[in-house]
Amino acid sequence: QVQLMDAGGGSVQAGGSLTLSCTASGSRFNLASMAWYRQASGNEREWVASAAAGGATAYGDSVKDRFHISRDNAKNTVFLRMNSLKPEDTGVYYCQLYSHYTATPYWGQGTQVTVSS
């Protein structure tokens, strides 16, 4: 059974930084694609960033040059370093693991990020 544990959310002022982490169990982490999504109140879930099993990364336009995704395969953990935070970055951030074996996405429970102006 795949389980993901998101952590690291909190409240910061605009311009501040936070680092989220997501630790996976029950899956071959090093072969999975990892991603972060976020959902603001009243909005649909939005893709933020991805880190492929081979190491390639990609970012949504709204976070490019401010956020950095990385993964530590030895610790089954993916990180999202968020810099220069803006109030519009506020939302619940979810970690996703995509297993290429089962073609199934798995989700963390989410962690709240609140950025005040």
C-alpha positions as CSV (number, residue, x, y, z in Angstrom):
1,Q,0.0,0.0,0.0
2,V,1.4,3.3,-1.1
3,Q,1.4,6.1,1.5
4,L,2.6,9.6,1.2
5,M,3.3,12.0,4.1
6,D,3.3,15.7,3.3
7,A,4.8,18.1,5.7
8,G,6.4,21.6,6.0
9,G,3.4,23.9,5.4
10,G,2.8,27.0,7.5
11,S,2.2,30.7,7.5
12,V,4.7,33.2,6.1
13,Q,4.7,36.8,4.9
14,A,5.0,37.7,1.3
15,G,8.6,37.4,0.2
16,G,9.3,34.6,2.6
17,S,10.3,31.0,2.0
18,L,9.1,27.5,2.9
19,T,10.3,24.0,2.2
20,L,7.7,21.2,1.8
21,S,8.6,17.6,2.1
22,C,6.9,14.4,1.1
23,T,8.0,10.9,2.2
24,A,6.7,7.8,0.4
25,S,6.4,4.2,1.5
26,G,5.1,1.1,-0.2
27,S,6.4,1.9,-3.7
28,R,9.6,1.8,-5.7
29,F,10.2,5.5,-5.2
30,N,13.2,5.7,-7.4
31,L,11.1,4.5,-10.4
32,A,8.2,6.8,-9.7
33,S,7.5,10.3,-11.0
34,M,6.9,12.8,-8.2
35,A,4.9,16.0,-8.4
36,W,3.5,18.8,-6.3
37,Y,0.0,20.2,-6.8
38,R,-1.9,22.9,-5.0
39,Q,-5.5,23.9,-4.5
40,A,-6.7,27.3,-3.4
41,S,-10.0,27.7,-1.8
42,G,-12.8,27.5,-4.4
43,N,-10.3,26.6,-7.2
44,E,-9.4,23.4,-9.0
45,R,-6.2,21.6,-8.1
46,E,-3.3,23.0,-10.0
47,W,0.0,21.4,-11.0
48,V,3.0,23.1,-9.6
49,A,6.1,21.1,-10.3
50,S,7.4,17.6,-11.3
51,A,10.5,15.5,-10.8
52,A,10.8,12.5,-13.1
53,A,12.4,9.3,-12.0
54,G,15.4,10.2,-14.3
55,G,15.8,13.5,-12.6
56,A,14.2,15.9,-15.1
57,T,12.2,18.7,-13.6
58,A,9.4,20.9,-14.8
59,Y,7.5,23.9,-13.3
60,G,4.3,25.7,-13.8
61,D,4.6,29.2,-15.2
62,S,3.4,30.8,-12.1
63,V,6.2,29.3,-9.9
64,K,9.1,29.1,-12.4
65,D,12.2,30.7,-11.1
66,R,10.8,30.9,-7.5
67,F,10.2,27.2,-6.6
68,H,12.6,24.3,-6.8
69,I,11.7,20.6,-6.7
70,S,14.2,18.0,-5.7
71,R,14.2,14.4,-4.7
72,D,16.3,12.2,-2.4
73,N,15.8,8.6,-3.6
74,A,17.8,7.2,-0.7
75,K,15.2,8.7,1.7
76,N,12.1,8.2,-0.5
77,T,11.5,11.9,-0.2
78,V,10.7,14.8,-2.5
79,F,11.1,18.4,-1.6
80,L,9.6,21.7,-2.8
81,R,11.6,24.8,-1.9
82,M,9.4,27.8,-2.3
83,N,11.1,31.3,-2.4
84,S,9.7,34.8,-2.9
85,L,6.3,33.6,-1.8
86,K,3.2,35.6,-2.9
87,P,-0.3,35.7,-1.4
88,E,-1.5,33.9,-4.5
89,D,0.6,30.9,-3.6
90,T,-1.7,30.3,-0.7
91,G,-3.5,26.9,-0.7
92,V,-3.2,23.3,0.2
93,Y,-0.2,21.6,-1.3
94,Y,-0.4,18.0,-2.3
95,C,2.3,15.6,-3.1
96,Q,1.7,13.0,-5.9
97,L,3.5,9.8,-6.7
98,Y,2.8,8.3,-10.1
99,S,3.6,4.6,-10.3
100,H,4.5,3.6,-13.8
101,Y,4.0,0.0,-12.8
102,T,0.3,0.4,-12.0
103,A,-0.4,3.6,-14.0
104,T,-1.9,5.0,-10.8
105,P,-1.4,8.3,-9.1
106,Y,-1.2,8.4,-5.3
107,W,-1.8,11.5,-3.2
108,G,-0.5,12.8,0.1
109,Q,-3.0,14.3,2.6
110,G,-2.0,17.9,1.8
111,T,-0.3,20.6,3.8
112,Q,-1.6,24.2,4.1
113,V,0.5,27.1,3.0
114,T,-0.7,30.6,3.8
115,V,1.1,33.7,2.5
116,S,0.0,37.0,3.9
117,S,0.7,40.4,2.3
